[in-house]
Amino acid sequence: MEGYYENPGIFINQLLQQEDQSDFEEEFYWLQNALKNLNQQLRGTNVTGPEFIGAHPKSLSKAKLAQIKRELTDWLVCEKTDGVRYLLIILNNGHCYFTGRNLGGLNVSNSPYQLHLVKIRVPSQLINPQELKIIEMFDGELIVENYPNNTQALNYLIFDTLIHNTNYTSKFQYFDRLRCAQEYLELRKNLKKMGPLQNIDFQPLKHFPKIRCILKDFFYPDRARYICYNYIPLLPHGNDGLIFTKNSFPYVSGTNENIVKWKPPEKNTIDFLICPNRKIKVIDPNYGLLELYVMFNQKQTKNYFLFDFIYAKKELIEEIQTQILNQIEKLESLGSHEGVKGIVAECKLERLQSPVVKIQALYELNKNEYYDESRLENFYQQLLNNTELAFKLDSSMLQNQISLLKDIRERIHLKYNFKFQWVIEKYRTDKTSANALFVAQNLLEIISEDLKQIELIEILEKLNTLQ
């Protein structure tokens, strides 16, 4: 692959958005409508908002692991690729698009999906100049793979199928959806022998690296030891856990119980929208506060929940402000888009060097003793009523916000004896929305369960015994 690319999401955004794509404007609008209709079909008519179409996994709890153990042959597991999530759309005119979680397309409100025209060759035998149709649509991860001879490849790893041969496959069992992907890849391979693969002739794609489509490897869950110790160490790309998918469950857009992800405890993170607090003055002038937001729920994308704070050095706050300015530059035409107020980042709980001092410093903002429950609640009452936050809280939600925020901080800091604080793992330039509140709360429970790899393997390998 020509050049060196560490982040395929940033690479594709920069490459494709630098050039005028007006030649395909009519096609973009047609595809926007097709995706909105598909989203409605997969989610139901009661769901609003320009949300990502793809299915979202829940984090694996010990209770869910016990269920998988009981239903072992109805689940498949694959490695959790540390790549960038995209849906791949292949049209019958040979054009191929990626659409991801970074929403906001043609700078108008009725075009919520960013569409990246990409260079993936399509067999000439599948190209039909008649009425425009989606002939294939896959779910997968775009990843840069690194090989021992110091070369790289930009690969798209498929793990599900939404449309095959112009037919919706969402109601198929998972085995069959994977077979659809395999069938297309085999057909493409065979047709390549019979005729040329067609490539879209579009100037910005002239030097675009070739993307290879590959079906991910899948196993039964009782092969977890082999996957962790023999398979994952040989992968040419990053990995941060496992994904379990129930075979008998259809493809459903949004979060569901039948796709679950396991990460090593130290890699469990929450995606927050991070905004600097511009009003509170802390005791140490070298520090300030960052506000951490999640969406109140997945339906109300404009309502945010203040989940927690980071007591941060000024250098980090300045870095966040720079990231926000970069987002403003990219999204300024979208007006009220959340990116203009904050930046989405993956955060994890990390042990502090001097935990009590830092947590006390935070609560001393209002001279409250952190161990006094009534004073603690009063702190949040003052904070939310008197402080200008990045997002104005709905008055009807204010008391609920205070109660939940108090509960969350107690669970994080009292439960862990003031030894942990949120730290930023990486900025999520591939998405524009934080996790929903229920997702973040679920992740706190998962973090506290501390399900390690060896325990997961032993549970899945343990023989069932008669009760």
C-alpha positions as semicolon CSV with decimal commas, in nm:
position;residue;x (nm);y (nm);z (nm)
1;M;0,000;0,000;0,000
2;E;0,139;0,337;-0,099
3;G;0,206;0,556;0,202
4;Y;0,159;0,478;0,570
5;Y;-0,179;0,513;0,739
6;E;-0,228;0,461;1,111
7;N;-0,594;0,566;1,120
8;P;-0,801;0,457;0,817
9;G;-1,102;0,661;0,934
10;I;-0,911;0,991;0,933
11;F;-0,738;0,893;0,610
12;I;-1,063;0,828;0,421
13;N;-1,230;1,143;0,553
14;Q;-0,939;1,362;0,453
15;L;-0,891;1,204;0,113
16;L;-1,253;1,204;-0,002
17;Q;-1,367;1,537;0,141
18;Q;-1,091;1,740;-0,020
19;E;-1,240;1,710;-0,368
20;D;-1,571;1,814;-0,523
21;Q;-1,812;1,520;-0,547
22;S;-2,096;1,719;-0,708
23;D;-2,094;1,483;-1,007
24;F;-2,263;1,230;-0,778
25;E;-2,497;1,465;-0,590
26;E;-2,815;1,308;-0,731
27;E;-2,688;0,962;-0,643
28;F;-2,599;1,080;-0,290
29;Y;-2,953;1,204;-0,231
30;W;-3,100;0,880;-0,362
31;L;-2,876;0,681;-0,130
32;Q;-2,962;0,902;0,169
33;N;-3,330;0,814;0,122
34;A;-3,252;0,446;0,074
35;L;-3,053;0,441;0,401
36;K;-3,324;0,628;0,593
37;N;-3,582;0,375;0,473
38;L;-3,358;0,086;0,573
39;N;-3,297;0,242;0,913
40;Q;-3,672;0,277;0,969
41;Q;-3,730;-0,084;0,868
42;L;-3,461;-0,214;1,103
43;R;-3,554;0,009;1,400
44;G;-3,930;0,054;1,372
45;T;-4,140;0,363;1,298
46;N;-4,131;0,492;1,658
47;V;-3,761;0,575;1,646
48;T;-3,644;0,915;1,525
49;G;-3,309;1,077;1,471
50;P;-3,027;1,026;1,220
51;E;-2,870;0,734;1,401
52;F;-2,612;0,493;1,271
53;I;-2,784;0,199;1,105
54;G;-2,557;-0,071;1,243
55;A;-2,618;-0,313;1,529
56;H;-2,446;-0,224;1,858
57;P;-2,313;-0,489;2,100
58;K;-2,367;-0,474;2,475
59;S;-2,080;-0,543;2,711
60;L;-2,050;-0,900;2,836
61;S;-2,161;-0,954;3,195
62;K;-2,104;-1,271;3,394
63;A;-2,478;-1,344;3,379
64;K;-2,473;-1,316;2,999
65;L;-2,167;-1,539;2,982
66;A;-2,358;-1,804;3,176
67;Q;-2,640;-1,780;2,919
68;I;-2,392;-1,823;2,631
69;K;-2,253;-2,128;2,811
70;R;-2,603;-2,280;2,831
71;E;-2,673;-2,204;2,462
72;L;-2,323;-2,282;2,335
73;T;-2,412;-2,406;1,985
74;D;-2,639;-2,106;1,916
75;W;-2,356;-1,854;1,947
76;L;-2,056;-1,763;1,733
77;V;-1,748;-1,571;1,845
78;C;-1,490;-1,370;1,655
79;E;-1,202;-1,148;1,758
80;K;-1,293;-0,784;1,822
81;T;-1,097;-0,591;1,562
82;D;-0,959;-0,255;1,672
83;G;-1,054;-0,081;1,347
84;V;-1,310;0,170;1,222
85;R;-1,671;0,057;1,180
86;Y;-1,831;0,108;0,838
87;L;-2,122;-0,025;0,639
88;L;-2,017;-0,106;0,282
89;I;-2,278;-0,031;0,014
90;I;-2,234;-0,168;-0,341
91;L;-2,463;-0,027;-0,612
92;N;-2,558;-0,191;-0,940
93;N;-2,372;0,083;-1,134
94;G;-2,044;-0,029;-0,977
95;H;-2,017;0,256;-0,723
96;C;-1,918;0,159;-0,368
97;Y;-1,967;0,367;-0,053
98;F;-1,876;0,352;0,313
99;T;-2,105;0,508;0,575
100;G;-2,004;0,512;0,939
101;R;-2,094;0,646;1,281
102;N;-1,972;0,995;1,197
103;L;-2,313;1,130;1,096
104;G;-2,377;1,441;0,889
105;G;-2,364;1,410;0,514
106;L;-2,437;1,670;0,250
107;N;-2,458;1,969;0,488
108;V;-2,838;1,963;0,488
109;S;-3,071;1,838;0,759
110;N;-3,235;1,568;0,547
111;S;-2,899;1,406;0,460
112;P;-2,777;1,256;0,788
113;Y;-2,536;0,995;0,653
114;Q;-2,178;1,072;0,556
115;L;-2,103;0,884;0,235
116;H;-1,747;0,803;0,136
117;L;-1,705;0,699;-0,226
118;V;-1,436;0,429;-0,218
119;K;-1,226;0,233;-0,464
120;I;-1,351;-0,124;-0,449
121;R;-1,367;-0,305;-0,780
122;V;-1,695;-0,472;-0,880
123;P;-1,727;-0,758;-1,136
124;S;-1,844;-0,618;-1,470
125;Q;-2,108;-0,892;-1,491
126;L;-2,289;-0,740;-1,188
127;I;-2,305;-0,388;-1,329
128;N;-2,647;-0,291;-1,463
129;P;-2,717;0,061;-1,600
130;Q;-3,091;0,033;-1,533
131;E;-3,278;0,161;-1,222
132;L;-3,038;0,229;-0,933
133;K;-3,033;-0,041;-0,664
134;I;-2,823;-0,156;-0,370
135;I;-2,705;-0,503;-0,470
136;E;-2,489;-0,576;-0,160
137;M;-2,458;-0,419;0,184
138;F;-2,219;-0,545;0,452
139;D;-2,124;-0,453;0,808
140;G;-1,758;-0,459;0,898
141;E;-1,436;-0,295;1,015
142;L;-1,188;-0,103;0,804
143;I;-0,840;-0,184;0,924
144;V;-0,479;-0,123;0,830
145;E;-0,292;-0,454;0,848
146;N;0,084;-0,462;0,900
147;Y;0,291;-0,747;0,760
148;P;0,642;-0,876;0,852
149;N;0,798;-0,748;0,527
150;N;0,717;-0,390;0,639
151;T;0,420;-0,356;0,403
152;Q;0,062;-0,259;0,477
153;A;-0,281;-0,336;0,337
154;L;-0,610;-0,151;0,378
155;N;-0,862;-0,430;0,438
156;Y;-1,234;-0,437;0,509
157;L;-1,325;-0,724;0,742
158;I;-1,690;-0,828;0,692
159;F;-1,885;-0,966;0,988
160;D;-2,250;-0,934;0,875
161;T;-2,478;-0,887;0,573
162;L;-2,779;-0,655;0,543
163;I;-2,851;-0,687;0,170
164;H;-2,749;-0,965;-0,070
165;N;-2,842;-0,987;-0,438
166;T;-3,072;-0,682;-0,382
167;N;-3,266;-0,878;-0,115
168;Y;-3,286;-0,781;0,253
169;T;-3,119;-1,043;0,473
170;S;-3,178;-0,893;0,820
171;K;-3,430;-1,162;0,917
172;F;-3,194;-1,446;0,821
173;Q;-3,010;-1,638;1,092
174;Y;-2,653;-1,528;1,149
175;F;-2,501;-1,838;0,984
176;D;-2,699;-1,757;0,670
177;R;-2,604;-1,388;0,672
178;L;-2,237;-1,490;0,690
179;R;-2,294;-1,736;0,405
180;C;-2,436;-1,449;0,197
181;A;-2,111;-1,256;0,242
182;Q;-1,906;-1,563;0,158
183;E;-2,124;-1,627;-0,146
184;Y;-2,065;-1,275;-0,278
185;L;-1,688;-1,296;-0,221
186;E;-1,672;-1,634;-0,396
187;L;-1,884;-1,506;-0,686
188;R;-1,658;-1,202;-0,717
189;K;-1,354;-1,431;-0,723
190;N;-1,503;-1,655;-0,993
191;L;-1,630;-1,369;-1,209
192;K;-1,288;-1,206;-1,194
193;K;-1,155;-1,507;-1,387
194;M;-1,417;-1,454;-1,659
195;G;-1,393;-1,077;-1,709
196;P;-1,243;-0,755;-1,576
197;L;-1,330;-0,592;-1,248
198;Q;-1,476;-0,245;-1,302
199;N;-1,346;0,057;-1,115
200;I;-1,522;0,389;-1,073
201;D;-1,340;0,658;-1,272
202;F;-1,334;0,947;-1,023
203;Q;-1,032;1,176;-0,996
204;P;-0,999;1,187;-0,612
205;L;-0,979;0,805;-0,615
206;K;-0,695;0,797;-0,868
207;H;-0,428;0,730;-0,605
208;F;-0,661;0,573;-0,348
209;P;-0,516;0,242;-0,219
210;K;-0,696;-0,077;-0,308
211;I;-0,932;-0,208;-0,040
212;R;-0,955;-0,585;-0,007
213;C;-1,278;-0,736;0,132
214;I;-1,237;-1,037;0,362
215;L;-1,487;-1,238;0,569
216;K;-1,381;-1,258;0,933
217;D;-1,309;-1,596;1,093
218;F;-1,574;-1,729;1,333
219;F;-1,563;-1,999;1,600
220;Y;-1,785;-2,164;1,858
221;P;-1,744;-2,006;2,204
222;D;-1,579;-2,312;2,359
223;R;-1,279;-2,240;2,133
224;A;-1,204;-1,923;2,331
225;R;-0,868;-2,056;2,458
226;Y;-0,748;-2,123;2,104
227;I;-0,869;-1,780;1,986
228;C;-0,698;-1,592;2,271
229;Y;-0,367;-1,781;2,283
230;N;-0,314;-1,906;1,927
231;Y;-0,524;-1,701;1,684
232;I;-0,520;-1,339;1,812
233;P;-0,139;-1,318;1,869
234;L;-0,084;-1,385;1,497
235;L;-0,323;-1,118;1,368
236;P;-0,166;-0,842;1,155
237;H;-0,395;-0,579;1,310
238;G;-0,501;-0,452;1,651
239;N;-0,741;-0,645;1,872
240;D;-0,924;-0,542;2,190
241;G;-1,138;-0,841;2,283
242;L;-1,405;-1,079;2,156
243;I;-1,753;-1,044;2,001
244;F;-2,026;-1,304;2,066
245;T;-2,329;-1,314;1,831
246;K;-2,642;-1,529;1,869
247;N;-2,718;-1,727;1,554
248;S;-3,096;-1,744;1,585
249;F;-3,137;-1,367;1,626
250;P;-3,204;-1,137;1,325
251;Y;-3,001;-0,826;1,243
252;V;-3,151;-0,538;1,445
253;S;-3,020;-0,183;1,425
254;G;-2,925;-0,033;1,760
255;T;-2,814;-0,193;2,085
256;N;-2,943;-0,544;2,157
257;E;-2,882;-0,830;2,398
258;N;-2,783;-1,081;2,132
259;I;-2,451;-0,927;2,034
260;V;-2,209;-0,886;2,324
261;K;-1,849;-0,773;2,344
262;W;-1,586;-0,872;2,595
263;K;-1,281;-0,657;2,654
264;P;-0,997;-0,717;2,901
265;P;-1,092;-0,519;3,215
266;E;-0,817;-0,262;3,155
267;K;-0,957;-0,187;2,807
268;N;-1,321;-0,118;2,904
269;T;-1,406;0,237;2,802
270;I;-1,700;0,477;2,771
271;D;-1,740;0,722;2,483
272;F;-1,806;1,065;2,635
273;L;-1,870;1,401;2,475
274;I;-1,606;1,612;2,652
275;C;-1,650;1,985;2,708
276;P;-1,427;2,221;2,911
277;N;-1,599;2,386;3,207
278;R;-1,543;2,760;3,162
279;K;-1,688;2,889;3,491
280;I;-1,566;2,687;3,789
281;K;-1,234;2,806;3,931
282;V;-1,045;2,534;4,114
283;I;-0,797;2,593;4,394
284;D;-0,489;2,501;4,187
285;P;-0,460;2,739;3,887
286;N;-0,282;2,465;3,691
287;Y;-0,599;2,256;3,691
288;G;-0,955;2,284;3,568
289;L;-1,261;2,069;3,505
290;L;-1,377;1,880;3,197
291;E;-1,747;1,791;3,175
292;L;-1,823;1,436;3,056
293;Y;-2,158;1,390;2,881
294;V;-2,355;1,094;2,754
295;M;-2,682;1,105;2,560
296;F;-2,983;1,085;2,790
297;N;-3,114;0,811;2,563
298;Q;-3,075;0,700;2,201
299;K;-3,402;0,857;2,088
300;Q;-3,343;1,206;2,228
301;T;-3,013;1,286;2,059
302;K;-3,021;1,653;2,168
303;N;-3,057;1,584;2,541
304;Y;-2,735;1,523;2,731
305;F;-2,664;1,383;3,075
306;L;-2,373;1,519;3,277
307;F;-2,214;1,188;3,373
308;D;-1,898;1,295;3,552
309;F;-1,597;1,528;3,553
310;I;-1,227;1,501;3,490
311;Y;-1,009;1,705;3,725
312;A;-0,754;1,790;3,456
313;K;-0,428;1,975;3,401
314;K;-0,453;2,292;3,194
315;E;-0,246;2,128;2,917
316;L;-0,515;1,862;2,867
317;I;-0,791;2,125;2,869
318;E;-0,606;2,321;2,601
319;E;-0,567;2,003;2,396
320;I;-0,942;1,939;2,421
321;Q;-1,014;2,297;2,311
322;T;-0,790;2,246;2,006
323;Q;-0,975;1,927;1,919
324;I;-1,308;2,110;1,946
325;L;-1,186;2,388;1,717
326;N;-1,087;2,123;1,463
327;Q;-1,438;1,978;1,488
328;I;-1,594;2,322;1,443
329;E;-1,395;2,370;1,126
330;K;-1,521;2,038;0,987
331;L;-1,882;2,072;1,102
332;E;-1,949;2,447;1,099
333;S;-2,212;2,414;0,826
334;L;-2,411;2,173;1,047
335;G;-2,500;2,449;1,297
336;S;-2,609;2,290;1,623
337;H;-2,416;1,965;1,575
338;E;-2,274;1,844;1,907
339;G;-1,921;1,848;1,766
340;V;-1,915;2,228;1,792
341;K;-1,942;2,209;2,171
342;G;-1,731;1,908;2,254
343;I;-1,521;1,622;2,125
344;V;-1,609;1,252;2,153
345;A;-1,337;1,051;2,326
346;E;-1,293;0,700;2,462
347;C;-1,224;0,716;2,837
348;K;-1,129;0,456;3,096
349;L;-1,100;0,452;3,474
350;E;-0,736;0,461;3,583
351;R;-0,575;0,440;3,923
352;L;-0,463;0,778;4,062
353;Q;-0,123;0,839;4,219
354;S;-0,264;1,059;4,497
355;P;-0,637;0,985;4,486
356;V;-0,768;1,138;4,808
357;V;-0,597;1,474;4,754
358;K;-0,733;1,514;4,401
359;I;-1,088;1,409;4,485
360;Q;-1,092;1,633;4,791
361;A;-0,969;1,921;4,577
362;L;-1,267;1,874;4,349
363;Y;-1,522;1,875;4,630
364;E;-1,361;2,171;4,803
365;L;-1,485;2,384;4,515
366;N;-1,790;2,441;4,733
367;K;-1,627;2,364;5,070
368;N;-1,824;2,041;5,109
369;E;-1,702;1,731;5,285
370;Y;-1,710;1,447;5,033
371;Y;-1,812;1,186;5,290
372;D;-2,126;1,374;5,402
373;E;-2,416;1,247;5,188
374;S;-2,641;1,551;5,238
375;R;-2,355;1,789;5,159
376;L;-2,267;1,580;4,854
377;E;-2,619;1,616;4,715
378;N;-2,614;1,987;4,795
379;F;-2,289;2,017;4,595
380;Y;-2,463;1,885;4,281
381;Q;-2,769;2,100;4,345
382;Q;-2,548;2,411;4,353
383;L;-2,338;2,298;4,062
384;L;-2,625;2,225;3,825
385;N;-2,832;2,529;3,926
386;N;-2,558;2,790;3,938
387;T;-2,296;2,682;3,686
388;E;-2,311;2,751;3,315
389;L;-2,259;2,406;3,163
390;A;-2,194;2,331;2,797
391;F;-2,548;2,198;2,761
392;K;-2,842;2,361;2,934
393;L;-3,037;2,106;3,133
394;D;-3,410;2,071;3,089
395;S;-3,578;2,195;3,410
396;S;-3,804;1,888;3,413
397;M;-3,493;1,664;3,414
398;L;-3,287;1,864;3,662
399;Q;-3,376;1,679;3,983
400;N;-3,339;1,343;3,808
401;Q;-3,000;1,461;3,682
402;I;-2,885;1,555;4,032
403;S;-2,991;1,221;4,179
404;L;-2,832;1,014;3,900
405;L;-2,509;1,217;3,898
406;K;-2,474;1,174;4,274
407;D;-2,533;0,799;4,238
408;I;-2,278;0,764;3,957
409;R;-2,002;0,952;4,139
410;E;-2,063;0,749;4,453
411;R;-2,039;0,427;4,254
412;I;-1,719;0,538;4,081
413;H;-1,534;0,701;4,369
414;L;-1,676;0,556;4,691
415;K;-1,688;0,201;4,552
416;Y;-1,329;0,227;4,433
417;N;-1,217;0,410;4,749
418;F;-1,124;0,728;4,560
419;K;-0,849;0,547;4,368
420;F;-0,970;0,602;4,013
421;Q;-1,040;0,885;3,770
422;W;-1,139;0,898;3,404
423;V;-0,852;0,934;3,157
424;I;-0,875;0,983;2,781
425;E;-0,765;0,682;2,576
426;K;-0,822;0,827;2,227
427;Y;-1,032;1,081;2,041
428;R;-1,314;0,932;1,830
429;T;-1,295;1,122;1,503
430;D;-1,497;0,843;1,341
431;K;-1,814;0,920;1,540
432;T;-2,009;1,226;1,651
433;S;-2,225;1,093;1,936
434;A;-2,146;0,981;2,289
435;N;-2,272;0,659;2,445
436;A;-2,628;0,657;2,577
437;L;-2,676;0,680;2,955
438;F;-2,794;0,318;2,991
439;V;-2,485;0,200;2,797
440;A;-2,254;0,397;3,026
441;Q;-2,427;0,265;3,339
442;N;-2,401;-0,090;3,205
443;L;-2,030;-0,039;3,143
444;L;-1,977;0,070;3,504
445;E;-2,127;-0,261;3,615
446;I;-1,903;-0,451;3,371
447;I;-1,595;-0,268;3,502
448;S;-1,684;-0,360;3,860
449;E;-1,731;-0,730;3,764
450;D;-1,369;-0,742;3,642
451;L;-1,416;-1,046;3,413
452;K;-1,063;-1,151;3,320
453;Q;-0,964;-1,355;3,015
454;I;-0,869;-1,672;3,202
455;E;-1,201;-1,673;3,392
456;L;-1,395;-1,628;3,066
457;I;-1,207;-1,920;2,905
458;E;-1,254;-2,151;3,201
459;I;-1,629;-2,083;3,220
460;L;-1,676;-2,159;2,849
461;E;-1,464;-2,475;2,868
462;K;-1,620;-2,613;3,185
463;L;-1,826;-2,924;3,121
464;N;-2,196;-2,908;3,199
465;T;-2,292;-3,125;3,495
466;L;-2,626;-3,270;3,597
467;Q;-2,796;-3,070;3,866
